Amino acid sequence: MALLTERSFVKYDEQEDAFVDFLQTFKSSSTEATDQLQALNINGDGDSDEYDMVDDADDPAPGARRNGSSKVKYMQMLQDVADRTKTEIVIDLNDLEAYEKATTDDEHQFKLIESIERNAHHYIEIFSRAVDKVLPPPSREPNFKDDVLDIIMTQRSKRNERMQEMQGGVEGAQPPPESIFPAALTRRYTLNFKPRTPSASSNERNMKALAVRNVRGEHLGHLITVRGIATRVSDVKPSVQVNAYSCDRCGCEIFQPVTTKQFTPMIECPSEECKQNNTKGQLFLSTRASKFLPFQEVKIQEMADQVPVGHIPRMLGIHCHGALVRQINPGDVVDVAGIFLPTPYTGFKAIRAGLLTDTYLEAQHVTQHKKAYDDIVLAQPTLRRMNELERSGQLYEYLSRSIAPEIFGHADVKKALLLQLIGGVTKEVGDGMRIRGDINVCLMGDPGVAKSQLLKYITKVAPRGVYTTGRGSSGVGLTAAVMRDPVTDEMVLEGGALVLADNGMCCIDEFDKMDDGDRTAIHEVMEQQTISISKAGITTTLNARTSILAAANPLYGRYNPNISPVENINLPAALLSRFDILFLILDTPSRDSDEELARHVTYVHMHNAHPEPAGGVVFSPAEVRQWVARARSHRPTVPKEVSDYMVGAYVRMRQQQKRDEGSKKAFTHTSPRTLLGVLRLAQALARLRFATEVISEDVDEALRLIEVSKASLYADENRRDDYTPSSKIYHLIKTMEASGAAAVGDGGELDLRRVRERVLAKGFTADQFEQAIDEYAMLDVWQTTGEGTRLVFIEAGNEDQEMDDEDF
């Protein structure tokens, strides 16, 4: 008994006619302006080519009206398809919506947009038929350089013309159906829908990007947009659309459209001639006459902020065809618009699966949704505020204070994290060698100094920030895993945390709890910024251009002052040298600082906000991201005089390391990587000033940060009961002398002018500076030479000279 059939209330024929009219008459002024600008950039011969192009665009469209320089957008696109210069037609639903509002009245309301979004798979075929009706003839004949199918189709059309001539030119006579190409084979294009752009006030859920777990059964067949991060991308394989066979008896060509994942090839010829003669001719597959489309499967995973607590992220398979392949890489954050479809099991899998079925998204349009710095557009009020604060000269202090303002203290640590967000300049040398610009930072400290909170904040500010912990990460989870692809049954790579953080920042907490084998997996990432894989027959290199921010505890949980710093840190030298700066944060009791910390913490708990800083500005995370985005657009260079200054500073750092090793105070290993680290920090400071050149003050600040990173070791020596301005200025100048900042020559002399500038930049007055210089000069701690232009430490200079004499 046959099922009852009910006539559809949707008028597909009228909608198809509306699509034809849309393709022929729709004009877009924005597209016209864009195309003309591109033509001006590409064609350097003048305006003649541009006018020819407009004429060609308007000639094939009989319904198009020449209105000044208006352009029929889709007819130009179809002309490119007919000329075989383009293989993709993208129908922008925003254009269709504008056309529908302008042309249809209440009596002839076809609801084109609503129909497409609810039944997109069927309307791809309807729209393709409309395209076939208005597709203009090619402007040139095919030649030997064209595709084989183009040649075969040209020969077939000429053969059809000859067959009609042989039939005497009878009106309406049709050639035999087996000699006609199926529609899927004659279409030399793929048609995709670009979804509507949701407006700020739009309440339509299907227009906005959904999380993977919000895709439900009600969306089956609908055109929806899903947001996620790509974790696995398969190889591009040819997917058959139409199989072509040739019979060895009658010579007929038989076509078999393929619409499912699995199909049974035809064996016997079904043509009328073979049936009448009962010959059962054998069919041979003609690969050259078949139609294949590139196919790629992508797995996207929910974003970290979309996963409820206690749940694992859900995944969704995406099938990309045609021009959409190779648009997504592992680690990309994408909005994929597509048709949500089921894939019912067939064969033995259906018996095992029972009532279950898989679902996938047939991709129609891909939008890269990287929260990258390059994509951030700065608003005019923000730019005006930037320029005002830039002239104040306090931008460095304000921005560093805005990083995790709820956390008390750690001013220099926050400055280093700000410079890490900005980063140095990555260089490509002519022979292909790459010098990284990303800055790696390690925070080593006692429990309870808010290391993890700093990491969480940086993950929130940085684009593509990935947070992971040492015990919860394996070497494979950080780099890449080799998996078997269920579709192609081949081994594929699935990117780990460092691949997902490409062009972003990877924060690793509990760094000291990682196994040694897993920790060595990131050695290559930290210096070469690549991941080399040789597993299961796959030998490849993945990009991992990421900054690494690691937090670790000392060896026994807390820092032990009775053993050397190297024994406390307990990390291999090969790993330590890859960190540009390593902060050692000790939690030492002090009445004043403990009281300030307690007041700060209780204020945050009482008011649910950080206290307002004295005379300072605090930016929100979004504003910090905008500042960093503007800073990263600059590429400062290092002039000759600054280069010479850095050479002298590096030599002094090596001498200081030799002295520290002799006194068992060695903190880190000073190597050429240390020099590169200073250079990267100086470039980040120059970027923060929106400058084109690095100056010596940038190098001084970079050296000061490296020196301050180990200041906690000598906190007992520096900690005094008096906190007068003179004492603070003395400690500041002492730090500059130890780091080599503002040094002149090799004798330990400091440039008094630059020392004065740095002290005044810290908020001290000129009178306080002069008083501190005179006070400590009377105590014979230092003296001024060179007619008041140089500052020399008396005791430190003598000690250094004695130690140099002992060494040599």
N, C-alpha and C positions, 0 to 999 in steps of 0.2 A: 504494500500500500504506500503510495507516494505521499510525502508531506505536503500539507497545504501551503501554498505560496500566497503571500500578501504583497500587493503592490506598494512600493516605497512611496512615502509622501514627499520625499526629497526630489526636486526636479533637477536631476543631474545634467540633462541636456542644456537647460537654461543656464545653469551655473557654468557649464563649459563654454557657452557663448559669452558669458560675462568675463571669463578668464581670457578668452581670445581678444575681446575688446580692451581689457586691461593691458595685455601685452602690446597691443598695437598703438594705444593712445596715451599711456601713462608717461608723463614728463616730470622730471625731477630737476629743480633748479640747483640743488646742492650737488647732485651728481654731475650736472653739467659743469659747474665751477671746478669741482675736483678733477674731472677728466681733462678740462682745458689746461689746468695748472700742470698736470702730469705730462700733457702733450708738449707744453712749453719747456718743461725740464728735459724731456727725452729728445725731442726733435730740435736739433740745432740749426736746421736749414732755413728757418723762417716760418712764416705763417701759411705757406701754400699747402703743406702736408695736412695741417689742421683743417683747413677748409675742405680739402678732398675727403678727409675722414668724415666730416659732418655730412657732405653730400652722399657718401656711401651709406651712412647711417639712415638718411632719410629716404633714399630711393626705394629700398625694399619694402617700406611700410606705406602702402597706398592710403591708409587712413590717417596718416600723420600730417598735421598741419605745420607748415613752417612759420613759426612765430619768432621773428628775430633770430636769436641764436639758441632757441630752446631745442632740447634734444630728447628724442624718444629713447628712454633708458634701456628698456628691455629689447627693443628691436636691434639696437646696436649690439647688445649681448648675443642675440640670436644670430646676427650676421657673423660675429666672431666664431660661434659654434659651427655655422655652415662652412666657414672658411677653414675649419679645423685648427684654429689657433687657440681655442678654449674648449675645455671638456666639461665644465661645470656651470650650471645655471642655478643661481641663488635667488629665490623669490623672497624678498623682504616683506614680511607681513605688515610692517608699518606702512609701506607703500600701498599694499592692497587695502588696508584699513582707510587710508586717505582717499583712495579711489572710490571705495564703497560709500563713504560719507558724502562724496561730492556728486556721485552719479545716480545712486539708487534712491528711489522715493519709497513711500510707505506701501504702495501697491506692489512694487516689484522688489521686495526685500528678500534677497536670497540668503542672507546671513552667511556670507562667504567665510569670514574670519572664524566665526563660531563653528562652522562645519569643519573647517580644516583642523582646528585645534582639537576637536572631538573625535575626528576620524581621519587622522593625517595619512595613514598608510594607503587608504583608498584614494584620497585626493591627490597623492603623488601621481597615480596613474591617470586620473582625470586631467590634471594640469599638464602631464606629458602629452596627452592627446591634443590639448589645446596648443601646445608648443609645436607639435607636428603639423598642425593646420597652417600656422603662420610662419613656419621656418622658411626664410628666404633661400633662393638658390645660391650656390657658392659663386663667388666672384672670380674664381680661377678653376681651371680643369685639374684633376688629380694627376700626379706624376709618379715616377718610380720612388720618390722619397717618402710618399705617404704610406699610411698603414695598409696592410694587406686587405683588411675588411673594406676600406674605402675603394680599392681597386675592384674587389669582387662585387660590391654594391653598384658601382658604376656599370660594370659589365652586365649585371642582372637587369638594371633599369633599361639599358639599351636593348637587351634581349626581349624584355616585355614589349618595348615599342615595336620591335620587328615582328613579334607574334601578333600584335594587333594589326599591323600592316598585312600580314599573311591572311588574317581573317577578313580582309577586305575593308578594313576601317569601319567595321560595324559599330554604331553608336552604342555605348554601354556594355560592349563585350568585355568580359573579364578573362584574364589568363587563368590557367588551372591554379587551384589554391596551393598545391605543393611547390609551385614555382615562385611564390611570394614570400619574401622575408617576413618573419614575425616582427612585431613592433619593437620588442626589446633589442632585436639585432640591428634594426635600422637606426635606432637612437644612438648617436655618437656622443652622448652627453649623460651626465648624472644630474638629476634635479633635486635640490634640497630647499627646505624652508628655513628662513632665518626668523626666529621668534620676535614677537613685539617687545619693544623696550618698555619695562614697567615705569610708569611715572611715579613721582614721589608720593602722590595722593592715591595711588591705585590700591584697591583692596582685593584685586583678583589674585587668588592664591596660585593659579596655574601659571601666571606670568612671572612670579618671583621664583628664585632658585630654591629648590627643596633640598633638605638633607636626605641622605639615602634611606634613613629609617622612616621618613615621612612619605615615601612612595608606597601607595597602597593599591589594592585591587581596583578601586574606582578610577585609577589613572590608566588602565589598560586601553591601548589604542589611542590615547591622548598625546598631544605634543606638549611635553613638560620639559623643564630645565632642572638639572640636578647639579649640585656643587659638591666637589670632593677633591681629594688629592690622589694623583695617579701613582699606584704602587707597582703595577706590573704592565708591561707593554710587550705584546708578542711580536714575532717577525711578520713582515708583510708577505702574504701568500696570495696567489691568484684564486679567486672564487668564481666558479663557472656560473653564468647566467643563462646561456643558451648553448646546447650541444648541437653540433651539426654533423650529420652522418651522410655518407654516400653509399648507394647500393651497387654491388658488383654485377647485378644482372640487368636492371633497367636503367641505371645511371642517374636515378632520381636523387635529389638532395632532400633529406628529412631533417626537420628541426625539432628539438625537444627542449622547451623552456624548463628551467630548474628553479623551483621556488622554495625547496626545503633543504635542510642540512644534508640529508641523505637521499639518494635516488637510485633507481635501477636503470642501467643503460639499456637502450633498445637493441634487439638482436635481429629480428625479422623485419623486412621492408614492408611497410603498410600501404605502399602506393597501389593505385588501381591496376596498373599494368601487371605487377607481381601477383595481385589477387586473382585477376582474370586468367593468367597463365598458370597459377598455382605453383610458382617457382620458388617461393619463399627465399628471396634473395638475401644474402648476408650483408649486414650493414657494417661499415668501417668508419670509425670516428675521424672526422676531419678537424684537427685542432686549429688549423689556421683560419677556418671559417667560423669557428665557435667564438663566443663572446665571453671574456673574462674581465672581472673587476678586481682591483687590488683590495685585499681584505686584511684587517688587523683587529685583534681583540685587545681591549684595554680594561684593566681592573681599576676602579676608583674606590677609595676608602673614605669614610666620613672624616671630617675635620675634627681635630682634638676637642674643640670647644662645642661640638655638636653631640658628643657622646655623653650620656648620663653617667653619673658616678656608679661604678660597679659593673658597667656593661662593657662588652668588647665592641670595637668599631665594626660596623657592617660594611659589606662590599657589594658592588654592583658591576656586572659585566656590560661593557659597551662595545658594540660592533661598528667599526668604521669602514666605509666603502669609498672607493674612488678618490676624490681630491682630499678627503678628510683623513687619510692615513698619514702617518709620520708628522702629525701636528702636535702630538702629546708625547712628552718624555717623562720617565719616572721622576717623581718629585714635583711635578707641575700642579699648581692649584688651578682647577679649570671649572668653568660652567659649561656643561654639555646639554644642549637642547636636542631632544630626540623623541622617538616614538617608543613608548613602553609596551613591549610585546612579550607574549609567552613563547616558550619553545617546548612543545609537548615531546615527551620521549617516544621513540619508535623502536620496534623490534623487541629484543630481549630486555632492554633497559626499561621499557614500559611495564613489563611483567614485574620487575623488581621494584620499580618506583611506585606502582599502584596509582594513587590519585595525585601524586606530587607532580609538579612541573617546575621548570626553571623559567626565569624571566631575564630579559636583557633590554638594553636601550639601543635602538637603532639610531645612531648619531645623525643629526641634521646640521648642526652648527656648533662650533667649538669656540669658546671665549677664554683666552688665557686670563686667569684671575689672580695673577701674582700680586701680592701686596708689595711689589718691588718699589724701590725708591724712584726708579725711572718713571713709573706710572703715576706718581703723586703729582697732582696739579695744585699749585699754590694759589690761594685766594689773594686778592689785592689787599684786604685789611691785614692779612698775615704778612705780606711782603712789606707793607709800610711799617708794621711793628718791628720786623726784622731789621730794617734799615735804621730805625731809631736806636734800637738796642746795640746794633753793630757800632754805631758812632760812640756809644758810651764806653766801649772797651771792656765791659764786664761780662761779655757774653759767655766766656769760658766758665766763669764762676756761677752764673745763673743756671746754665744748662746742666752743669755737674750737680748742682744742688737740687735740680728737678728730677734726678734719677733716684727713685725710691725715697721720696721725702719723708715717708713714715719711719724710716730707719735712721736712728741717731748716729751722727758722726760719720766716720769712714770717708772723709772729704776727698782724700787722695785716691782711694779705691774707686769712688764714683767718677773721678776725673779719668782714670784709666779705662773704666767701662764706657764712658762717653767717647773716648778716642777709639775704643774698639768698635763701637757702633759706626763711627765714621770711616775708619780704616785708612790704610795708606793707598798708594797707587800701584796697581798691578802692571807689570811691564812684560812685554814680549820682545825678546832680543831677536835680532835679524836671523840668527841661525835656528830659531825655534825654541830656545831655552826660555823658560818662564820664571819670573821672579815674583813671588806672591806679595800681595799688598795687605792681605787680611792679617789682623793682629790676634795672637793667641794669648790668653790671660789665664793664670792659675791663682786661685785664692786658697792659701793654706792657712788654717787657723784653728783655734780652740773651738769646742762646741759652744753654741749660743751667741756667736758674733754675727748672726743673720746672713750667713753665706747663701743659704738656700733661698731666702727671700730676695736677695739681689739677683740670683739666677732666674727666679720666676718673673721678676720685673723685666729683666732684659729679654726674656722669651716673649713677653707681651709687647714690648716696643719694637723689637726687630722684626722685619718681614721674614717669613719662613723660619720662625724660631722653633726649634725642636728641643724639648726638655726630656732628659732621660737620666737614670741613675746607674751607678756602677754595678750593683748586684743584679739589677733588672735588665742588664744589657750583656749580650754575648758578642764575640767578635763578628759573627755572621750577622747578628741583628744590627750592628753598627755599620757594617760595610755593605754586603750584598749576599743574598742567598740564592742558590740554584734550585729551581723547582721544575716539576714536570707540568707542562701546559696541558690542561684537559682537552682543549680544542684540537691542537695540532699534534699532541702527544710528543712534544719535543721538550728539551731542557731549555728553560728560560731563566733570566735573571730577575730577581725581585729586590728592589733597592731597600737598603736599611736606613737608619736614622741619618747618617752622614750624607747619603745621596738625596734624601728628602730635604735636607737643609742646604742644598746647593744654592749658592748666592744668598745665603742667610747666615744664621748663627746656630750652633749646636751647643747646648748647655748640658754638661755632664756632672751630676752631683755624685757624692760619695766616690770620688775618683780613686781614692786609695783602696777601696774595697774590691776593685776589679781584679780579675785573675791576670797574671802576667801575660798569658797568651792572648787574652782579649785586648789588653792594653797596648800590646805591640801592633795590633791591627790598625791603630790610628797614627802610627809613626809616619807612614807615607802621606796620609791625609794632611798632617800638620805642616809638612814642608813642601811636597810636590803638589798637593791638593788634587790628587787623583787616587783612584782605587783600582789596583791591578788584580784581575781575577784569573785564575787558572784552575777551573774545577769542571769535572764531568765533560771534558772535551771543549769547554768554552774558555777561550783565552781572549780577554778584552780589557779595556781600561775605561772606567767610568769617571765622570767629573764629580769632584766634591769640593767645590770652591767655597769653603765655609770657614768662619772664624770659630774657634773652640774656646769656650769659657768653662773651666774645670774648677770644682770645689773639692777640697780634700782636708782630712784631719791629719795631724802629725802621727808618728808611729804608734805611740801608746795612748791615743785618744787626746791627750793634752801635751803641750810642749814641755819638754823636760830641759830646764836650763843647765843641767849638769853634764849634758853630752853635747857634742858639736851640732851645728845646724844641719849638716849633711846627714848625720845619723837620724835626726828628728824627722827630716823630710822623707827619707827612705823611698825616693823615686830614682830610677836609673838616670844616669847623666845624659843618655841619648834622648830621653824624653824631656828632661829639664831644659836642655839647650834649645828645644823647639818652642818653648814658651818665650814670648817677647818680654814679658814681665811677670814676676812671681811675687805675690804679696804674702808676707807672713804676718798674720794678725793674731796678736797674743791678747788674752783677756787677763790683764794684770789689775789687781785692786788698787784703786785710788779714790780718796774721799770725794774730791771735787768732781772728777769725771763720772764716778758712780752716781753721785747725786743728780747731775745733769741728765744722765741716762734714765734714771728712775723717773724724773719729772717728765721727760719726753714720752716715755712709755705710758705713764698714767694719763697724760694729756690725750694721747691717741685713743686710749680705751674710753675715756670719758666723753670725748667730743666726736669720736669716729672720724677724725681727720688729723692731719699733721699740723703742728703749731706753725704760725706764720713766722718766717725768718725775719730777722732784724734788717730792714732796708733792702730786702731782696725780692726777686720775682720768681715764682714757681710755675713751671709750665706743665700742662697735662701730657700724658703719653702721646696723644695724637699730635700735639704741637712739637714735642721733641722729635717725633718722626719726621715732621715737615722740615724742621731745622736741619736734621741729618740729611734729608733728601737733597736740600739745596747745597749743603756742604759737599756731598759726594759728587756733585756735577763738576767740581773743579779738579784739575790735574796739575798740582804745583810741581815745579822743577827745583833742583838744587843748584844754586850758583857756585862759582869757583871758590869764593872766599869762605862760604859756609862749608864746603867740602873740606878745605884745609883745616878749618876749625874742628870738624868732626874727627879728622885723622888724629889731631893732637889729643882730643878727648878720649879716643879709643886707646891710644898708647898709655895714657894715664890710668885708664880702667884696668888694663892688663898689669900695670905695675902695682896697682892697689890689690888686685887679686893675688899677686905673688906675695905681698906682705900679709894678706889675710890668711893665706895657707900656712905661712910660717907661724902665725899666732893662733891657729886653730879656729879662726873666725870665718872660714870660707863659707859663703852662702850659696852661690851658684857658680857655674863654670863660665867664665868670660871667654867667648869664642867669637869668630867672625859673625855668627848668627846674632850675637849681642849687638854688633855694629848695625846690622840690618834692622834689628828691632828698634834701635834709637832712630834710625832713618825713617822707619814707618811711623813711629810716634810723632816725629817732627813734621812729617807730611800731613798727618791727621790734624795737627794743630794749625798748619797753614790752611788746610781745607776749612777748618772751623772759622778762620778769619776771612774766608772767601778770597784768598790771595792766590797769586800765580807763582810765587816764589817762596821758598823756605828761607827764613832769616835765622840768625844765630840765637835769638831769644827762644825760638821754637826748640832748637837743640838743647838749650839750657833747661827748658821745662821738661823735655824728655829725659835728660840726665837726672834731673831732680826727682822725677817719678821713680826712676829705677833705684835711686839711692834711698828714697823714702820707703820703698817696698820692703826694705830690711831694717827700717828704723825701729820696729818693735823689738828687735834683738837687743838693741842698745838703749832700751827705754829706761832702764835703771840708771844708766849714766846720764841721760839727758833729763831725767825727771828731777826737778828742783821744787823746793817749797814755794819759791817766789815766782809769780807769773806776771812780773812787771814787763812793760813794753821792751825795756832794754834786754831782758833775758830772752824774750821771744825773738827779738831781732838777732841776738847772738846765735841762737840755735838755727835760725834761718840761714845766716851767713855761714855757719859751720857746715850745714848740709850742702850749701853750694860749693864750699871748698872741697868736701869729700867727694862730690859727684863730678867735679871738674867744670861745673857751670861757671861762666864768666871768667874763666881762667885766661891768663895772658902768659904765653911762653911755657917753659917747663919748670920754672922755679917755684911754683906754688903761689904766684901772685894773682890777685883778682883785680879786675877792672872796676874801680870804685864807681864809675858812672853807671855801669850796668848793674852793679850791686844795689846802688841807690834806686834805680828804676824798678828793680824787682821788689825791693822792700816797700816802696811806696805803692806798688800795684797790689800788695797784700793788705792795704788799708792803713798802714802806719803813716804818720805825718813826717814832714821834713825835720821838724824840731826833735822828734823822738829818735829819728835816725842819727842826727848829729850828736845827740846826747849819748846814744849807745856807742858810737864810734869813739867819742872822747873818753867815756867811762872805761871801756875795755882797753883803750890805749894807755891809760894811766895804770892799769893793772898789768901792763906788759903782756897782754894776750896777743895783740897785733899792733902794727904800726903802719902809718901811711908813708909812702915813698913817691918818687917821681912827681914832686911838687903837688902832692895831694891827688894824684890820679890813680895810684895803685894801693892795694891793701895787702899786707903780708902778715901771715900768722907766724909769730916768733917761735913758739914752742913746736908747732906742727912742722914748720920748715926745717928746724934743726933735727927733729926725730927722723923725718923722711930722708934727710941727707945722710944721717948716720946709717940708716937701714940700707940705703942705696950703696954706701961704701962697703957694708958687710956683704951685700949680694955680689958685688963685682970685685 
